[in-house]
Amino acid sequence: MHELFDGLHQNPFFSGGLTLMLLGSAVALLRKVPGRIWTFLERRVLISVEIPDRDPAFRWVQSWLAEQTYARRSRGLSLTTIWVNPEPAAASADEWWEDDEGSTPGSKAEFVLSPAPGVHLMTYRGWILILRRTRRDLQSGGSSAYQETMTIQIVGGTRSVIEELLGEAYAASLPKSPGVSVLTAHHNTWQATSWQPKRPLGSLVLADSLLEDLLADLREFYRSGAWYAERGIPYRRGYLLHGPPGTGKTTLVLALAGELKLSVAVLSLSSRLMSDEALRSMIDALPVATLLLIEDVDCVFKDQRTTTGESGVTLSGLLNALDGVSSREGRVLFLTTNHPEKLDPALVRPGRVDRKVELGYATPDQARRLFLWFYRGCGPSPAELSRLADRFAAQIPAGRLCMATIQEHLLRHRREPEAAAHEVAFEEIATKVEVVAGQVGADCGAAN
């Protein structure tokens, strides 16, 4: 046996090959050791959460990171621009009327600077926090885009630490003053793209206590989840708002959302990039406490059932998305249209649309109430203001003007209630509107 080992040792093939094999195995094993140690540490020491950019929490954490000390010192930053509506300076009605200095010029840009893609080391409540941001390039419709993932790891932490961090991020994302977050579709996810201040209910002048009636109806719906479940009824509600342009359909939805502390998700069906599958995914992913708004639904489909018009969405696809098995319980849908007669009966049947609400042309009573609201506290005594409001309302041609036209007139005389009540040409305006509407109708008839 000894002679056999001596022979193998003296053989250059066995001696050299065996040595190399052993060395290679040792090196390979050593290379795996750090990775295995890191994997062990990840499993035993780190608590991790992965947040894709399609999840709403991604924006919350991004804004939270921007407020941390590390981000303020970091030299590698990622920029996200959001638009906010600043609140006007607090003042009484009389002060506002006398001085314009406190008014704000509308939306302003707000820059969110968070740590750029890569690996970042910071602390959170005494814990070591490792942030990893990665991006993956996409090609969509000939344009470049990317998907981003954010991974947060806390050394030695627990699940509760992650939950506390996410809770802080969500709280930090909420508007500092009452208002409505407006969500729009972005890469098959919902993103908050604007924020509207809460509108005073007194500024929304509707006929026949309609606003109060709709508020009561929505409050009753949100209280009735258990009632729907006990009776096996899908817990959803739908409203169709119809009427001429400028009668306040979209404004009404925003006012209802502001009063009930809800968000509004605006879904456009006119994009060619929106498919039936994407539509269903968007409706299924609708965030909680959010009203779904689909505007001008009559403009989407050229034919009632068989064609899709300019959109990539079919009518059957829309119907299936609204009634899908995976559609969120508690969903409230608002459809708006200028031409309810053009809608397919299947779209507005009971179960999809529970209430049809007409917002018609302004009545003299609406014009009077809007006048009183608009010029409250501006100078004239209550008795004089009431007299001017009566004179103003008497000149409104009933059933011929929308509220937007009347409001535009008041804005032209925003400091002059006397002029607003006397310098009125509504009859002439109404005639011009009717002529234009007749021409548009004739053109549409010729085209058909």
N, C-alpha and C positions, 0 to 999 in steps of 0.2 A: 504493500500500500504506500509505504514511504517513497518507493521508487516511482510509483504512479504520480504522486504529487510533484516530485522533483521534475518528472518529465513534462507535466503541464506547466510548471513554473518556467521551465526553460523554453517552452513553446511560445514564440513571440505573438501568435494570434490570440491564444488563450490569456496570456499574461496581460497584454496590452488591452484587449477588448474587455476583459473582465474589470480591469481597473477603470476604464472609461465608463463602463456601465454603472459601476458602483458610485463613481463620482457624479455622474449625471443624475442618478436617482436621488443622491443626497442633496444636490443643488435644487432639483425640482421640489423636493420635500420642504427645503428651507424657504423656497419662494412662496409656498402655500401657507407657511406658518403665519406671516403677518395678516394675510387675508382671513385665515380661520380665526385668529385672535380677534380681529376687528368684527367678524361676523358674530363671534361669541359675545363680544362687548355690546354689539348692537342689540342682541336678543336679551341680554341680562341687565344691561346698564342704561340703555337709551330707550326713551319713549318717543315714537315718531308718528307724524301725521302728514299725509300727502294731500295737497289741495290743487286740483286742476283749475285752469283759468275759466272753465265753463261753469264752475260752481260759484254761487254768489259770495261765499266766504272768502274767495280769492281777493275780491276788491276790498272787503272789510279788513283783511290782514294786511293788504298792501297799504291802506290808509293808516292802519295802526303802526306799521313799521316806520312810516314816514315821520311819526311823532316821537320815535325813540331816539335816545341820545346817540346811539351808534350811527343812525342814518344821518343825523345832523353833522357828524364828523366825517362820514364816509366821503371818499373822493370819486367813487364809482357809483353812479346813480341811474335809476330808471325813471323816466318821466311819464306821468299820466295827467292829462288835462281834463278837468271837469268844469262844468258851468253851474254857477249858483246864482240864486236871486237874493241879493242882500236885503235885509229887512230895513225899512225906512226908520229914521230916528224917531224915538217915541215922542209924541207931541199930541196935544189936544186938537180937535177939529179946527178951532179958531186959530191956533198957532200955525197949523198946516196951511190954512187959507191965506194967512198974512205973509208967510215966508216960504220960499221954495228951496232954501239952502239945505234943508234936511231930506229932500227927496232924493231918490237914487235912480240912476240912469238905466235900470234893467239888469240883465244878467252880466256877470263878470267872470273872468277866467280864474280858476284856482289850480295851482300846480302842485301835484302830489309827487314828491321826490322820495323814492324808496331805494333800498340797496339793489344794484344791478345784478343781472344773472351771474352766477358763480357761487362760491362757498363763503359764508360770512360767519364770524364767531362773535357772539354778544352775550349779555346776561339778561335774565328775566326773574325778578324776585329772588335773587341770590343763586339761581340755577344757571348753569352754562347752557346756552342755546346755540345750536348750529342751524343755520339757514342755508338751504340749497335751492337755487333758482335755475331751472334748465328750460331751454327753448328748442322746439323742433320745427324746422321749416316745412311749410305746406305749399302746394300748388293748387289753387282753386280758381277755375274759370279763367285761366290765363294771367291771374294776378297773384303776386306772392303774398303769403300770410304765414303766421306761425301759431303754434300752440305752446303754452307755457305751463309748467308745473312748479309749485312751490312745496318744498319738504321742510318741515320744522322738526328738529330732534332736540330733546332736552336731556342732558346727562344726569342720570340719577333720579329723574322726575317720575311722576306717575300720571295716569290718565286724567286725574282731576286737575293737574297743573295745565295740561293742554286745554281742557274744557274751560278753565278760568281764563286762559289767554284768548280763546275764541270768543268767550263772552265779553271780554273787554273790547275786542276788535269790533264786535257787532254794536256794542253800546257807543263806541267812538264814531261809527259810521252813520248813526242816526242824526237827522238835521237838528240843529240847536234850537230851532223855533218850529212851531206847528206848520205842517205843509204836506204836500203830496209828492212822493217819488214817482216819476214817470219812467217806465221800463220799455225798452224796445228790443227787438230780436237782433242778435249779433252772433254769427257762426253757430246757429241752432241753440243759443242760450239767451237768457234774459239779462240785460244790463241796464242799470239805472243811468239814463242819459241826461235827465234834467230833473229839476225840482221846482214845484210851484207853491208859492205861499198859500196858506189856508185862506180861502175866500170868505169874507163875511156873508152869511146867508141873506142878510138884508139887501145886499147888492144884486142878488139874483132874483129878478122880479118876474115871476111866472103867474099864469092865470089860475084861478080857482084852487088855491092852496095846494097846487100840484107838488111843490117841493116838499112840504110837510108830509104829504101822503106817501111819496116815494121813500122818504127817510123812515117813516114808520113801517113801511112794507119791508125794507131791507133789515131794519133792526129785528123785526119779528122773524125773518128768515134765519138770521145768524143765531137767534136764540132757539131755533127749532130743530137742531141736528138730531137729537134723540127721537123726536116725534117722527121725522122722516124715516129713521132707521127702524123703528118699531113697526111701521106700516109698509116697509119694503119699497119705499119711493126713492128714486135717485135724488140725492141731496144737492140739487142744482137749481139755479133760477136764471131766467133770461128775460131781457127787456128789449123791445124795439122802440127806438126814438125816431120819429119821422116828422117831417115838416120842411118848409122852404129853407134855403140857405140863410144863415145869419140869425136863426131863432134860438140859438144857445144850446144845441144838443151836446156838443163836447164840453162846454162850460158846465152844464148840469152834472155830467159824470164826474168831473174834477171836484165840483162843490160837494157832491155826495161823498166822494172818497175822503176829502179833507175833514168833513164833519165826523165820519166814522173811523178816522185814523187808518185808512187803507191806502195801498199803492194802486196805480193804474198801469196795466200792461197794454200797450198799443200795438196791435198786430196788423201789419199791412199784407194784404193778399195780392196786391198788384205786381209784385216783383216776379220776374221770370225765374229767379233763383229759388223761389219758394215752391216746393213740391208738396204733394199730398203727404208723403212720409215726414218731411220736415215740419209741416203744419201740425201733424199729430204729435210729434215729439215736443213741439213748443207748447201746445195746449196741455199735454200730459205733465210738462215740467213747470207749469204755472206756479209761482210761489204762493204760499199761504197769505191770507189777508190782502189779496190783490184782485181788483176788478179787471176783467178782460174786456177790452174795447176794440171792436172792429168797425171802422168808419167807412161810410159810403159803400156798403156791401152791394148795392145795386150796380155799381160800376165795374165789378169784377168779372161778371159772366155776361157775355154777349147773348148767348142762348140760355134758356132756363136750365137745361139739363145736360145737353150733349157736348157742348164746347166749353172751353176754358177762357175764351177771350184773350187778353194780353197777359194773363197770369199763368203760372205753371201749376196752379191749383184747380182741381175740378170741383164741381158742386157736390158730387158724391163724396169726394175726399173731405170737404168741409163738414158735411153732415156726419160722416163717420167719426171725424175728429171730435166733434161736439158731443157725440153720444158714445165715444169709445169706452171700452171696459176699464181701461187704465186712466180715464179722465178723472181729475182730482175731485173728490167730494167737497161740497161747500163752495163750488165755483159759481161766480156770478158773471153773467155775460151781458154786455150792452152792444147791440147792433144799431148803427145809425144809417139813415137813408133820406134822400130828398124825394124819392119816388117809391113808396111802398107797393104801388100797384105792379111794379116790375119784378118783385121778388117771387121766387118759386114758392108755392104753398107749403112744400115740404120743409123749407127753411124756417118758416114762421108758425109752424103748427104748434099746438099746446104740447108742452114738454120741452121744447127747444125755446120757444118764446112764450112766457107766461103772462106778460103784460105788454100791450101796445099803447104807447104814449105819444100823443100828437102835440107838437110844439108849433103852434100856428103863428100867424101874423099878430102884431101887437094890438091890444085893445086900448081904448082911451084910459081905462082904469090902470092898466099896466104902465102907460106913459106917465100918468099922474104920480104913481108911487115911485117910479124911477126918478122923476124930477125932484120929489121931496128928499129922496135918499141922496141924490147927487149934490144938492145944494144945502144939505143940513149944516147948520152952524156957520154959514158963509156971510151973514150980515143982516139980511132982512128978518123982521120979527116973524114968529110962527104964523100969525094971522096973514101977514103980507105974503109969506112964502106959499101958504095954502091958496091964496087968491091967484098967484102967478101959476101955480100948478094946475088949478082949474082951467085957467085960460089956455095953458099949453095943451092940456088933454083934449079940450074942445076942438082943437085944430088937427087932431090925428084922424086921418081917413081909416076907419075901422076895416080890418081885413086886407090891407094893401101894403103895409110896411113891416119890415122885420125890426126886432129890438136893436139889432146892430146899427141900423140906419139912424134910429132915434138917439142912441148913445153917441154916435158920431157927431150929431148936431149939438148935443150938450157939451161934448169935448171942445168943440169950436168956440163955445161961450162958457168955458169952465169957470170963469170968475164973474160972469155977468148973467145972473138969473133973469133980470129984466129983459136983456137982449134975447136970451134963449126963448122967453115966452112970447116975444113980439115979432122977432125977425124969423118967421117960420115960412117955409115954402114946401111943406110936405105934400101938398096936392100935386105940385109940379114934379117933385121927385117920384111920387108914386106912378104918375103917368109915364115918365121915362122908363122906370123899371118894368112896367107892363109892356111897353113897346119892345124893349130889348128881349124880354122873355118870349114875346110872340115871334120875334125874328129867329131866336134860337130854336124854338119849337118847329118853325117852318123849315129851317135848315135840317133839323134832325129827321123830319118827315120825308124831305126830299132824298136824304141820304139812305133812308130805309127803303 
